Amino acid sequence: MMPLNLADIGQRQIIKRIGGKPEVKKHLENLGFNVGGEVSVLSSFGGNLIVKVKESRVAVSDELARKIMV
């Protein structure tokens, strides 16, 4: 298991755990990040990530990406 910010670009990953405070977990859930869901990193720029989740592209900060374990 590793944080999303360390995942290889272009590889599909399964979300295993989401950490952080309840409000952070809720925010990520609202963006489509759910345990068991599929996610892939499309690009990384300055530590921030563009990820594909549920057929959508979402920008995620490095801080949030560290809370998503794949």
C-alpha positions in Angstrom: 0.0 0.0 0.0 1.3 3.5 -0.9 -0.1 7.0 -1.1 -1.6 8.1 -4.4 1.1 10.7 -5.0 3.7 7.9 -5.4 1.7 5.9 -7.9 3.0 5.5 -11.4 1.4 7.7 -14.1 -1.1 5.9 -16.3 -1.5 2.8 -14.1 -4.9 1.9 -12.7 -4.9 1.6 -9.0 -7.6 0.4 -6.5 -8.2 2.7 -3.5 -7.6 0.7 -0.3 -7.9 3.3 2.4 -8.7 7.0 2.8 -7.1 8.8 5.8 -7.6 12.2 7.4 -10.2 13.9 9.4 -13.9 13.2 8.8 -14.4 16.4 6.8 -11.4 15.5 4.5 -12.8 12.0 4.0 -16.2 13.4 3.1 -14.7 15.9 0.7 -12.8 13.2 -1.1 -15.9 11.0 -1.2 -17.8 13.8 -2.8 -15.1 14.0 -5.5 -15.6 10.3 -6.2 -12.8 8.7 -4.2 -14.2 5.7 -2.5 -12.5 2.6 -1.0 -12.5 -0.1 -3.6 -12.9 2.4 -6.4 -10.5 2.7 -9.3 -8.2 5.6 -9.9 -5.4 6.5 -12.2 -2.9 9.3 -12.2 -2.9 11.2 -15.5 -0.2 13.7 -14.8 1.7 15.4 -12.0 2.8 19.0 -12.0 4.5 20.7 -9.0 3.3 18.0 -6.7 -0.3 18.3 -7.6 -2.0 15.5 -9.5 -4.6 15.2 -12.3 -6.4 11.9 -11.7 -9.1 10.0 -13.4 -11.8 8.8 -11.1 -15.3 7.6 -12.2 -14.8 8.8 -15.8 -13.9 12.3 -14.6 -10.7 14.2 -14.3 -10.0 15.7 -10.9 -7.2 17.9 -9.7 -5.9 16.8 -6.3 -3.3 18.6 -4.2 -0.2 16.7 -3.0 -1.6 17.0 0.6 -4.9 15.2 -0.3 -3.1 12.7 -2.5 -1.1 11.6 0.5 -4.3 10.6 2.3 -5.5 8.3 -0.5 -3.8 4.9 -0.1 -3.7 2.6 -3.1 
